[in-house]
């Protein structure tokens, strides 16, 4: 094997099920991945060997008692199923990979780790426990206030005596409610809101922690605080709490392994003690109140006198499976300081974070005992400069800290979060100083994988606003918004944004988790929901059809797995949900025998929030029927593709036939001989083109009608959530990049840059959330943090920078680089860390007549490099004419451009511009994005 000095490549980013060294997973053949790095061109893996052992020492000495894969020829370095010895509960696996490159050089990675959780019900030896109601009754008597309208979090403790420091201590925990766990006063994890949101009637997550370093010989204490969260707090727009139940409960199982191999288990049972504590109540929507005068020193430490504490409530154990959480946990991923603080009252200050976030404030205060410090949160200010909170609807979003008078104290809430850029803090006797007010941004900690920048500051902010709306809304599930009483996993929003999301961040594990919620929410009839996880009340009371099944929303049940497969090369997600997806297609077919999807359209939101602002639901219209039919056809075509991938030939044929039948019905009903549609909206044309529903000879004509429509609106967009994703990609693919760039750069209403011009730091829910003429629109439904209209991010990466997967070779081992430079930008740059590593595409006009394009293709991958124009004679790479480049094979593209297939490496091309506008000479061609 090579020593460091000889190495021409290194290995990094070892993951298991997309996660770094995950603990307690329950996939027994988890998928491993790694990345190769090299400065050399054409570096590739020709074979790999995986070594796995049950102890770190065994792996080091080469004793692979779990798996030695032997040398496996091939270049694949993602989605490799771990084989070898069958893994059972509590298995520890230390692994590494050795890779051989094309020169025969072999390099070994560093070690990585994963462990298996508790697979069998019989592995759990715990009782579910909750807060003794007497504790609350006792409090009520002492202070008969109304704060118990939300339940008081419970505080729990259990003394543990360890005969020696354990060799290994593993804590398994789950709950109905939210947990904070401590051992000897130290937090067990920085993760928040655990266990995360699932339909608790179907499955409950558990988590696994290695707490070896927290335990000591002798006395220890395991402590927990249990709050409401999704299980029992206010969720969604409902007026009641307790969607899944009102009694919070939890389990812990702490397994202490001693040096001699003996294992002692400490579990939740009737010997635990409980009490209420300083947090009087806590709720996602309402906020949190903490009376620090009630803080009892030492409760989470050993040697505490627990005389006053009560026996716990024993609660029935749930009869649903406990499953490991296999996605990045919710964490504080960033901290911000206010950019401005303004005194607005005697003891009140109004602060601006300069950024709309999801999270909470951590405050440092020093006030007398009994003083209430109140924090109110909002996304915008009213014209008079005061906090705008009307759009929060019933979310009170107020945190209160009651001081204990014991000197300076730092406090932050435990079980709530708010969507806000501004906050008001009152109750302070002096102005806050620097460091007193810190915003904690909370998110499912999906690693960032992409970035985009260009010469236009407004566009950069637009891209960043999309990223921020993703950060603020990817919280256990993809939510619509983080501020008002909603925060639900809306399917339509998720499918519209998923491609942008997967450029911005590595969302494979996140959506793998959420697809389970989606399938859990499917009805017996095969109907996919509109939101997942399903809420027991399901929105019936506001007139929504609770079952779901709305076109463009429920179809996410097919679009999400298909996209994860395309981007990450993940076949398991389509295998796992195959039956559910088929049941959905069967349902549509059963209810719509004539090939048009016009029946059972459920809430039928249509092109939600298009212009003129359409917020009707449960109504029918020709556009809604067209939209529904288009999504059916698209579902069928995706199903056919996935069936082929899975080797389900018969089903592939069946779904192809469905596609053809629905497309024929679509043409019959909506397409006129001149290529115009019965429904003349931008979205109608976009869906027909993007979903391949037009006869080939009418496509260019339909594009003409689309362009006419845009021109008739003085070159403005008019689509809602559903159409917007396709607008610029379709225009660009069909030879109208000029118009796409013009739409991008418009900043009058309605446009992407209008909110940016008016100070948006996230994507607004509506084009007209706020306008110069009308101010705030309809406070009832007006979020300033909804990502759907931010789906333009996808086009910035895939068309402006030009990075995308190859439609027939999912997973980015080979991919496409095809930018569409346009003189309205001096330069643009996209970066995306694919499953194989960092891809970069950066173009700039060196002068009016010369474009420079630098690209980076990660090791062990290759790309179709598509030049926007030029010939092999005129284009140079690192000073050499392209035609002399022996490494790549130059081919002519159908649209007259050039394509070179290049292996990994850094390349810089110089491309002389044609005298005419660059994009004018292109014939229309279909994008790879919209296959
Ligand atoms: C949500 C959306 C969702 C929509 C359904 C709204 O209340 O915030 O984002 O997709 O309802 O039309």
Boltz pocket constraint, residues with backbone or C-beta under 6 A from the ligand:
constraints:
  - pocket:
      binder: B
      contacts: [[A, 480], [A, 481], [A, 486], [A, 490], [A, 492], [A, 493], [A, 605], [A, 608], [A, 786]]
      max_distance: 6.0
